[in-house]
Amino acid sequence: MNSSVESPESAGLLSSTSSVEAPAVVPQHAIEDTAAHRAMGLLAQFRVIATPQLHQMLSPNARSVTSKVLSGLLADKLINFSVLPRANQTRLWFLSPRGAQVATLWPELRGRSVVPPGNATEARLRAPHTLAGIRAHLTFLEDAGVRGDEYGPLDWVPEVAHRLPDTGGEDRLIADAVMHYTASSPRRLQFRAFVEIDRATMSSERLASKLISYARFHDYTPQPVGRRGLVGDQAAMLAWQRFYPRFPRILFILTGASPRTLQQRTEDLRAMTVEHPLVATLAARVPLGAAVLEDLEAQGPSAPVWTPLSGPAERRSWMEL
């Protein structure tokens, strides 16, 4: 690492013959234009977002900016909204077809499909699961700000799909989200995580079976067309290595049921790491954990609220799984 420090003169920040100028004042319209760009980027990535969540990601200390931005985008027919039932008339925002066409061209969204809900009804149907995921995302966002870590509103990527080996059953793994997080202390570390949001809408057995899909993806080595795989073939690459330097840890975030029910679902996840040989191998190599969403909101994700899915069940931070 280069430890040399540039002087102000060599850095081009100050010269001995020039006077120090007062910092430029950023015009309010420029702030709003930037916020409008960010708002559309967030809606392109998350598809639907409730107004309070947009405030937290866009301008947590200046709600008037968010309101102006949304009003402007709505007037320009770049976004639409629906009203959430039984939620104090909270608005649910999403891109219009025109807004999606504009956002698709942006560099930060390159390679990602921008598919907004087709209408207000579709937006409302997507809302429960999507908004639960954003609630979890916001806990990491707030915690990163407190800790001084690097984690931004777009570092939570929803609905990431990967191919699985064709065995006549499920042929794709779709993670509810992939999270990219960089911790700054005690030393700089980059974390990636597959995140599964469980609202207790499926059986506990079906939830635990998701670990089998992750185990299959962990071991999957696709073979080139027309070529037989050979034992010890050095040219073969595990599928996940095309996307990640290390296999991401897997985090289950549970909500939507009583504490007792959520504890039982966590125990069923732990049982899967013992009973299924592929999952047992995965658990020996990849950190796995589960936590309750309300605990994340109350204490933060770096608190000891995560139950490891293998080994001792003592709770810990998600970074220490």
Secondary structure, 3 states (H helix, E strand, C coil): CCCCCCCCCCCCCCCCCCCCCCCCCCCHHHHHHHHHHHHHHHHHHHCCEEHHHHHHHHCCCCHHHHHHHHHHHHHCCCEEEEECCCCCCCEEEEECHHHHHHHCCCHHHCCCCCCCCCCHHHHHHHHHHHHHHHHHHHHHHHHHHHHCCECCCCCEEEEEEEECCCCCCCCEEEEEEEEEEEECCCCCEEEEEEEEEECCCCCHHHHHHHHHHHHHHHHCCCCCCCCCCCCCCCCCCCHHHHCCCCCCEEEEEECCCCHHHHHHHHHHHHHHHHHCHHHHHHHHHCCEEEEEHHHHHHHCCCCCCEEECCCCCCCECHHHC
